[in-house]
Amino acid sequence: MVGGENRQLRPPQRFASVPIPEPPWEPAWDAPPHGPGFVVTRLTTLTVSACVRRGIEILTGAGIESPRADAEWLLAWCLGVRRMQLYLELDRELNEAQQARFESLLHRRAAREPLQHLLGSAEFYGRSFEVNRSVLIPRPETELLAELSVRHLKKRFGADQCSSPPTNHLERPLKALDYGTGSGCLAITLALEMPPEMVVEISALDISPDALEVARRNSRRHGCEQAVRFLEGNGFAALGSTSLGAGGFDLIVANPPYIPTGEIEGLEPEVRDHDPVLALDGGSDGLDFFRHLASHAPVRLLSGGVLMAEFGDGQFESIAALFRSESWIVDEPAKDDTGRPRFLIARPAAS
């Protein structure tokens, strides 16, 4: 999630290399059309080429940023083919049902329903994750947070050393917590990116039961349901006083809500109207969850453990001051692909 300036909140369009999966959920086109006076236009028989042109025309008129790509993804979804395959079948004719589905999806996209919701999935770290209105759509920049987290765990284990196999100097399983897991994309990516010789106990926490259901389905989808423990609750209290309690983790990773409440109304419609407010609203200044992390995370980290969290444009200095006031050591922020400070890396001073 990216807060602050709206330019960072556009839904990602990075789908080009990912084949369209068979959906394990209800296809988007089964949902009713949206918008006042919406009518599915009955078309004469159209080819793939004609449908793409029509899609570009409708989506351009609606102000969609990438009309061709979106039209092609929607058409490929309706036909059950990969997007690039459309170019090999430009003269293929659609039947009436396929045209009706495509027309319905076009108008829903023109009404600013996110492409990822219509397709039922979003790409993250080279994998396809189910998404819906219960979870935040994964953003491309959050992949860098996953990369930083994977790198930290490997270094902690010793897998970045030259020894083969690497030596686990800790002589125990590593423990990681995804705080506010949403779709589960971060926790699942951590589980799947660990080398076979590494044993990592991963917990994924969220306050939303609906989000956790999506995360569990994603874990089954990627065959790692046994590798991630999902926990429902409000903040660290959900961990209780079990072995996951005080001082329990080598890594806490979070992509918390950090958009100031007053800025939500000005977000892009795809975000404002379709992402869950719980995953966006960070309080009056966007820092409510960072205050909670700064106050309560230190006792949840093992010696040498690290907290990594994504934040919005222009928030680093305030967040760094907040954490330093709670006796954290704050590293220089990691930057996103645009060169903006984006990721907090901090450890308790006593660690």
Buried (B, 14 or more C-beta within 10 A) or exposed (E): BBBBEBEBBBBBBEBEEBEBEEBEEEBBBEBEBEEEEEEBEEBEEBBBBBBBBBBBEBBBEBEBEBBBBBBBBBBBBBBEBEBEBBEEEEEBEBEEEBBBBBBBBBBBBBBBBBBBBBBBBBBBBEBBBBBBBBBBBBBBBBBBBBBBBBEBBBEBBBBEEEEEEBEBEEEEEBBBBBBBBBBBBBBBBBBBBBEEEBEBBBBBBBEBEBBBBBBBBBBEBBEBBEBBBBBEEEBBEBBEEEEBEBBBBBBBBBBBBBBBBEBBEEBBEBBBEBBBEBBBBBBEBBBBBBBBBBBEBBEBBBEEBBBBBBBBBEBBEBBBEBBBEBEBBBBEBBEBEEEBBBBBBBBBEEB
